[in-house]
């Protein structure tokens, strides 16, 4: 799997977990200290992100980091 596919899969997983948690993009952005536009980029697989954002997403979604990579 190339990086582009990994980003899209990570984004789809993030979106699914956000929806399961009943959060909007704006709410997730607020919980992670980023913008709704950034969350949209992540969910569409258009964003490169660092470890800090990945940890913030996991914390906000109340899941272990590894769950974000189970796709």
N, C-alpha and C positions, 0 to 999 in steps of 0.2 A: 504494500500500500504506500503510495507516495504521500508527501506532506500535504498536498492540496486535498487529497481524499481524507487524510487524517483530520485536517481542520474542519472539513464539512461534516465528518462523522462526529467530531467533538462538539461542533455547533448544534447538530441535531440532537445529541444527547443532552446538552445544556438546555435546549428549548423544551425537550420532553420533561426533564426534571423540574424546570421552572413552571410548566403548565401543571404538573402533578402537585406542585407545592401551592398552586393557586395564586401565583405571583404574576404581575404584569412586568413588562420590560422596565418600565419606570421604577417599579418597586424593587426589582432586582438591582437596578443601577444604584438606587439609594442605599441598599444594603451593602453593596460592594464598593461604594465610593467612586463610581465611574458614571458615565453618561448612558442614557438609553440608546443613543446612537452607537456607542461602543458595544453594548450588549447585542444590538442588532447585527453588527459586524461579526461578532463572535458566533452568533447563532446561524448566520449565513455562511460561515466558514471563510470569511474574508479578513480575519484578523490574526496576526501573529501576536501571541501573548506570552508574558513571562510567568514565572512560578508564583509571584505574588498574586496576580489576578486569578490564576487557577485556584489558589488556596482561598481567596476571598469568595469565589464562586461556590466552592464546596461548602464553606462555612455558611454562606447565605442560604444555600439550598439544603443545608443540614444533612449532607452526605459525606462519606469519606472521599478524598481526592480520587482514589482508584475508581470510584463509581462513574466519574466523568469520562473515564477511558474505557469503559466496558461497552464497546460497540461492535 
